[in-house]
Amino acid sequence: MLCMNRAYRNKVEFSLIHWTVEQDGYLIENHSLSLAELQKRLPFTEDQIIQRKEILGLFRRERQLKRL
């Protein structure tokens, strides 16, 4: 049985979903909107938006800003 680490699995999974630079920019600039609102404006599912936020480090950034 092949054991893959989490980072590798995520990269493989995410490579199937194609985000444009404009979509990434929109998500970065509007990351504080609710998932329902983001779903209305982006052609992705809730899970795909959450995964992209993780890839872009937006959750980590929110946690760091809360610490200040």
Secondary structure, DSSP 8 states (H G I E B T S, - for coil): -----HHHHHHHHHTTS---HHHHHHHHHTTTS-HHHHHHHSSS-HHHHHHHHHHHTHHHHHHHHHH-
